[in-house]
Amino acid sequence: QVQLVESGGGLVQAGGSLRLSCAASGLSFDDYVMGWFRQAPGKEREWVSCIGRSGTSKLQSDSVKGRFTISRDNVKNTLFLQMNSLKAEDTAMYYCAAGERFLPYLSRRSEDFEYWGQGTQVTVSS
């Protein structure tokens, strides 16, 4: 059974930092492109960033570029999102997701992601 468990969310002041983690189990972690998405109340789910299977290739949305960094540890089966210079508009539930197995490209589309975590809340106070 595949499980993705996010942690590291919380309440932080604007300008602060948080590091999200996503522990994966039940799958061959390095077979999967991984991604982070977020959803704010009343808004659609938004792609944040994704990372290739080896960790070399990465994409970030324009809204977080230069502030957020995605990474992964294929030995510990863990995905990370380092979030710096947080803004009030970053407030959302953050989800990690695993793409379809052996997905051959980095994707921004939620339809390309097969497994999802339950999410971790990030709240940025202004």
C-alpha positions as CSV (number, residue, x, y, z in Angstrom):
1,Q,0.0,0.0,0.0
2,V,1.4,3.3,-1.1
3,Q,1.6,6.0,1.6
4,L,2.8,9.6,1.3
5,V,2.9,11.4,4.6
6,E,3.7,15.1,4.7
7,S,5.1,17.0,7.7
8,G,6.7,20.3,8.6
9,G,3.8,22.7,8.1
10,G,2.9,25.3,10.6
11,L,2.4,28.9,11.4
12,V,5.2,31.3,10.4
13,Q,5.5,35.1,10.0
14,A,6.0,36.6,6.6
15,G,9.6,36.4,5.5
16,G,10.2,33.3,7.5
17,S,11.0,29.7,6.4
18,L,9.6,26.2,6.6
19,R,10.9,22.9,5.4
20,L,8.2,20.4,4.3
21,S,8.9,16.7,4.2
22,C,7.1,13.8,2.5
23,A,7.9,10.3,3.6
24,A,7.0,7.7,1.0
25,S,6.4,4.0,1.5
26,G,5.0,1.1,-0.4
27,L,6.6,2.1,-3.7
28,S,10.0,2.1,-5.4
29,F,10.5,5.8,-4.7
30,D,13.1,6.4,-7.4
31,D,10.7,5.1,-10.1
32,Y,8.6,8.2,-9.6
33,V,8.6,11.8,-10.5
34,M,7.5,13.7,-7.4
35,G,5.7,16.9,-7.0
36,W,4.3,19.5,-4.5
37,F,0.9,21.1,-5.0
38,R,-1.0,23.4,-2.8
39,Q,-4.6,24.5,-2.3
40,A,-5.8,27.6,-0.5
41,P,-9.4,27.9,0.8
42,G,-11.8,28.7,-2.0
43,K,-9.2,28.2,-4.7
44,E,-8.2,25.5,-7.1
45,R,-5.3,23.2,-6.4
46,E,-2.1,24.7,-7.7
47,W,1.1,23.0,-8.9
48,V,4.1,24.3,-7.0
49,S,7.1,22.2,-8.0
50,C,8.3,18.9,-9.3
51,I,11.5,16.9,-9.4
52,G,12.7,14.1,-11.7
53,R,13.5,10.6,-10.5
54,S,17.2,11.2,-9.9
55,G,16.7,14.6,-8.4
56,T,18.7,16.4,-11.1
57,S,15.8,17.9,-13.0
58,K,13.4,20.3,-11.3
59,L,10.7,22.8,-12.2
60,Q,9.1,25.5,-10.0
61,S,6.0,27.6,-10.6
62,D,6.7,31.3,-11.3
63,S,5.0,32.2,-8.0
64,V,7.7,30.4,-5.9
65,K,10.7,30.5,-8.2
66,G,13.7,31.8,-6.2
67,R,12.1,31.2,-2.9
68,F,11.2,27.5,-2.8
69,T,13.5,24.6,-3.5
70,I,12.4,21.0,-4.1
71,S,14.7,18.1,-3.4
72,R,14.6,14.4,-2.7
73,D,16.5,11.7,-0.9
74,N,16.2,8.4,-2.7
75,V,17.9,6.5,0.1
76,K,15.5,7.7,2.7
77,N,12.5,7.8,0.3
78,T,11.7,11.3,1.3
79,L,10.7,14.4,-0.7
80,F,11.4,17.9,0.6
81,L,10.3,21.5,-0.1
82,Q,12.4,24.2,1.4
83,M,10.3,27.4,1.6
84,N,12.0,30.7,2.2
85,S,10.8,34.3,2.1
86,L,7.3,33.1,2.8
87,K,4.4,35.4,1.9
88,A,0.8,35.5,3.1
89,E,-0.3,34.3,-0.3
90,D,1.7,31.1,0.3
91,T,-0.9,30.1,2.9
92,A,-2.4,26.8,1.8
93,M,-2.6,23.1,2.4
94,Y,0.5,21.6,0.8
95,Y,0.3,18.1,-0.8
96,C,3.0,15.9,-2.1
97,A,2.3,13.6,-5.0
98,A,3.9,10.8,-6.9
99,G,3.6,10.7,-10.6
100,E,2.6,7.7,-12.7
101,R,5.4,5.1,-12.5
102,F,8.2,5.8,-14.9
103,L,6.6,9.1,-16.1
104,P,9.1,10.2,-18.7
105,Y,8.7,13.9,-18.1
106,L,8.3,16.6,-15.4
107,S,4.7,17.5,-15.1
108,R,2.6,20.4,-13.8
109,R,-0.7,18.5,-14.3
110,S,-2.3,16.9,-11.3
111,E,-3.8,14.2,-13.7
112,D,-0.2,12.9,-14.2
113,F,0.2,12.2,-10.4
114,E,-1.1,8.9,-9.2
115,Y,-0.6,9.0,-5.4
116,W,-1.3,11.8,-3.0
117,G,-0.6,12.6,0.6
118,Q,-3.1,14.0,3.1
119,G,-1.5,17.4,3.2
120,T,0.2,19.7,5.7
121,Q,-1.1,23.1,6.5
122,V,1.1,26.2,6.0
123,T,-0.1,29.5,7.4
124,V,1.9,32.7,6.8
125,S,0.9,35.7,8.9
126,S,1.5,39.1,7.5
